[in-house]
Amino acid sequence: MYDRDDQVAAVAHVDHAITSRRSVRRFLPTPVPRATVEELLAIAARAPSGTNVQPWKVYALAGHAKDALSAAILDKLHSSGMDGREFDYYPTEWSEPWLSRRRKIGLDLYGLLGIGKEDKAGMKHQTGRNYLFFDAPVGFIFTMDRSLGRGMFIDYGMFMANLMTAARARGLDTCAQAAFADYHRTIRNALDIPDNELVVCGMALGYADNEAPENRLVTEREPVAGFTSFRGF
């Protein structure tokens, strides 16, 4: 049981791990030991899930395995384009306020990288960096059995949030990457993933390169009053 000082310190540590999390888009080559990755996944797996189903399955990649997957996706990107997604992540038509938020992060990121609106080559190059896991030493591909209900994406999100928070608490950074779902066939072939598994997304894990301009991006958040309706308080 915590005493008062320990509780205050624990709260501060957890809050810092959550609020300092960001989507890092350039990593240092510093390796992350397998034991650390296993520890993070074990902690993440304490996430709640409906009737304790635990819908997550993880392919953890480093070294040659990660490089081979990146090469396969980039070859597809530059030859025939994406495979297409197996499920809708974004809406088919955007409306406000979501459209403005989406546009702002794109403009802010490309602005930091010096990529103008007409620089199609620069945009394609930056898109391709997704599939290098932004140079991170560890990459994850997350899958879920197709037979499970789509509501279990909620459970999956909590698992991933645990993983990202636990990583931050250890001085590591992450970037959750929906872009990998665009190449589900390529990923399935490269990693020998069975057809019953839906490719959900990917994630990069490592130590941020704090000198990289893209890592200066700070995204805005809506204040609590903007998304909460309090009743009976």
Buried (B, 14 or more C-beta within 10 A) or exposed (E): EEEEEEEEEEEEEEEEBEEEBBBBBBBBEEEBEEEBBEEBBEBBBEBEBEEEEBBBBBBBBBEEBBBEBBEBBBEBBEEEEBBEBBEEEEEEEEEEEEEEBEEEEEEBBBEBBEBEEEBEEBBEEBEBBBBBBBBBBBBBBBBBEEEBEEEBBEBBBBBBBBBBBBBBBEEBBBBBBEBBBBBBBBBBBBBEBEEEBBBBBBBBBBBBBEEBBBBEBEEEEEEEEEEEEEEEE
